[in-house]
Amino acid sequence: MQITQGGSQPSRQGAAEYFNGAVRIDPLFQAPEPARVSGGSVTFEPGARTAWHTHPMGQTLIITAGLGWVQHDGGPIEEVRPGDVIWFPPGLKHWHGATSTTALTHIAIQETVDGKNVDWLEQVSDAQYRK
């Protein structure tokens, strides 16, 4: 058994190459091998979002606070709120973040394959974000 005390892992800023706007990432867990799952709490200030990306084993988001938007490639922008759970299947190109006026916090859970849990793609343009 392993207990990780809340607040024992330092927060970090989302890298500008993968995020647009102010984003804080708080690591929650990285299960030891042979498990492959990790999770973190991500807070997006209003207008902040991820770049387009995919996950080799998919991703689950659990919305914990605020109001946000999610979109998969070719689909509409969808509104999400606390209590919503979103599943992105493996390889599905998508982005997620806050609305233009309200912050968003979610827990992101994903698995690692061959040392990788995400494939980052191009930034979401302002035009795409404001659709």
C-alpha positions in Angstrom: 0.0 0.0 0.0 1.2 3.5 -0.7 -0.3 6.8 0.6 0.6 10.0 -1.1 -0.2 13.0 1.1 -2.3 15.7 -0.6 -0.1 18.7 -1.4 3.2 16.6 -1.1 4.0 16.9 -4.9 4.8 20.3 -6.3 2.5 22.0 -8.7 3.8 23.0 -12.1 2.8 25.3 -14.9 1.5 23.8 -18.2 4.2 24.1 -20.8 3.4 26.7 -23.5 4.1 24.2 -26.3 1.2 22.0 -25.0 -1.2 24.5 -23.5 -2.6 28.0 -24.3 -3.1 30.3 -21.4 -2.6 29.8 -17.7 -2.7 26.1 -16.7 -1.6 24.6 -13.4 -0.9 20.8 -13.1 -1.0 19.1 -9.8 0.3 15.5 -10.0 -1.9 13.0 -8.1 -0.4 9.6 -8.7 1.8 7.5 -10.9 1.1 3.8 -10.2 4.3 1.7 -9.9 4.9 -1.0 -12.5 3.4 -3.3 -13.7 0.5 -0.8 -13.5 0.5 1.9 -16.2 -2.0 4.5 -15.0 -1.3 8.0 -13.8 -3.5 10.9 -12.8 -3.3 14.6 -12.2 -5.5 17.5 -11.4 -5.4 20.3 -14.0 -6.7 23.8 -13.5 -7.3 26.0 -16.5 -7.9 29.8 -16.1 -10.6 31.3 -18.3 -9.6 31.0 -21.9 -6.9 28.4 -21.3 -6.9 25.0 -23.0 -4.7 22.1 -24.2 -3.3 21.8 -27.7 -4.8 19.1 -29.8 -3.6 15.7 -28.7 -4.2 11.9 -28.5 -3.5 9.2 -25.9 -2.3 5.7 -26.9 -4.6 4.1 -24.3 -7.3 6.8 -24.1 -8.0 9.3 -21.4 -10.7 9.8 -18.7 -11.5 13.3 -17.4 -13.5 13.9 -14.3 -14.7 17.5 -14.0 -14.3 18.7 -10.4 -14.9 22.5 -10.6 -15.9 25.3 -12.9 -17.2 25.1 -16.5 -15.3 23.9 -19.5 -15.3 22.8 -23.1 -14.1 19.6 -24.8 -14.0 18.7 -28.5 -12.8 15.8 -30.6 -11.7 16.3 -34.1 -14.7 16.8 -36.4 -17.1 17.1 -33.5 -18.9 20.0 -31.8 -17.5 21.8 -28.8 -19.3 20.4 -25.8 -19.8 22.1 -22.4 -18.8 20.1 -19.3 -19.4 20.8 -15.6 -18.6 19.3 -12.2 -19.6 15.6 -12.0 -19.2 15.0 -15.7 -16.9 12.2 -16.8 -15.5 12.2 -20.3 -13.8 9.2 -22.1 -11.6 9.8 -25.1 -10.8 6.5 -26.8 -7.3 5.6 -27.8 -6.0 7.7 -30.7 -8.9 10.2 -30.7 -7.7 13.7 -31.5 -9.1 16.1 -29.0 -8.6 19.2 -26.7 -10.1 20.4 -23.5 -10.0 23.5 -21.3 -11.9 26.3 -19.6 -14.6 28.4 -21.2 -13.7 31.9 -22.2 -15.1 33.3 -19.0 -14.9 30.5 -16.4 -12.0 28.5 -15.0 -12.1 24.7 -15.1 -10.5 21.9 -13.0 -10.5 18.3 -13.9 -8.7 15.1 -12.9 -7.1 13.5 -16.0 -6.4 9.7 -15.9 -4.4 8.0 -18.6 -2.1 4.9 -19.1 1.4 4.8 -20.4 2.6 2.6 -23.3 6.3 2.4 -24.2 7.0 5.3 -22.0 4.4 7.6 -23.5 0.9 8.6 -22.3 0.2 11.5 -24.7 1.0 12.6 -28.3 0.9 16.4 -28.5 -0.2 17.9 -31.8 -0.8 21.5 -33.0 -2.3 24.3 -30.9 -6.0 24.9 -30.9 -6.4 28.2 -32.7 -8.4 31.1 -31.3 -10.9 30.6 -34.2 -11.3 26.9 -33.4 -11.7 27.7 -29.7 -14.4 30.3 -30.2 -16.6 28.3 -32.6 
